Amino acid sequence: MAKRLATYGRRFDAERFRAARIRAGLTVERLQNIIYPGAGKRYSIEGLEDGSKVPSPQMLMRFCQILKCQMDDIAPKLDRAGLAKQ
């Protein structure tokens, strides 16, 4: 399930996000610990992967840095018709 990130005219793709996390060799728990170290606030990686949540543009950029991927890898640009480019 893909949802829109209106700020950048991109569509977040949960399946691509999960694939990027796996390629980076990170578990859900490890990625959560990188984002919020220690026993503090938790970011819902599961929600991102099942498509029920969409990251903010700032978190999307942070995920790209952590996962060492391009923004197009997890949130492709939308064309004029509003469809994500493959």
C-alpha positions in Angstrom: 0.0 0.0 0.0 1.5 3.3 -1.1 0.7 6.7 0.4 1.6 10.2 -0.7 4.3 12.4 0.7 2.8 15.7 -0.5 5.8 17.8 0.3 8.1 16.2 -2.2 5.5 14.8 -4.7 6.6 11.3 -3.8 4.8 8.1 -2.9 6.1 6.1 0.0 6.3 2.4 -0.9 6.2 0.0 2.1 7.5 -3.0 0.2 10.5 -1.0 -1.1 11.2 0.3 2.4 11.2 -3.3 3.8 13.5 -4.5 1.0 15.9 -1.6 1.6 16.0 -2.4 5.4 16.8 -6.0 4.6 19.5 -5.1 2.1 21.1 -2.9 4.7 21.1 -5.9 7.0 19.0 -4.3 9.8 16.3 -5.9 11.8 13.2 -4.0 12.8 14.5 -3.8 16.4 18.0 -2.6 15.3 16.5 0.1 13.1 14.3 1.3 16.0 17.3 1.5 18.3 19.2 3.5 15.7 16.4 6.0 15.4 15.7 6.3 19.2 18.6 4.8 21.2 17.8 3.4 24.6 14.4 2.7 26.1 12.8 5.9 25.0 10.2 6.7 22.4 9.7 4.0 19.7 9.2 4.7 16.0 6.8 2.2 14.4 8.8 0.4 11.8 6.2 -2.3 11.6 3.6 0.4 10.8 5.8 1.6 7.9 6.3 -1.9 6.6 2.6 -2.9 6.7 1.6 0.4 5.0 -0.5 1.8 7.8 2.0 4.7 8.5 3.9 7.1 6.3 7.1 8.8 7.4 7.4 12.5 7.5 9.7 14.0 4.8 12.4 14.5 7.5 12.2 10.9 8.6 12.3 9.7 5.0 15.6 11.5 4.5 16.9 10.1 7.7 15.9 6.5 6.7 17.7 7.1 3.4 20.9 8.0 5.3 20.6 5.0 7.7 19.7 2.5 5.0 22.3 4.0 2.5 19.8 4.2 -0.3 18.4 6.9 -2.6 15.0 8.5 -1.9 13.7 7.1 -5.2 14.4 3.6 -3.8 11.7 3.9 -1.1 9.6 6.8 -2.3 9.5 7.2 -6.1 8.5 10.5 -7.6 5.0 10.9 -8.9 4.3 11.9 -12.5 1.7 14.4 -13.4 -1.1 11.9 -13.3 -0.2 11.1 -9.6 1.2 7.6 -10.4 4.5 6.5 -9.0 7.2 6.0 -11.6 8.7 2.6 -11.6 
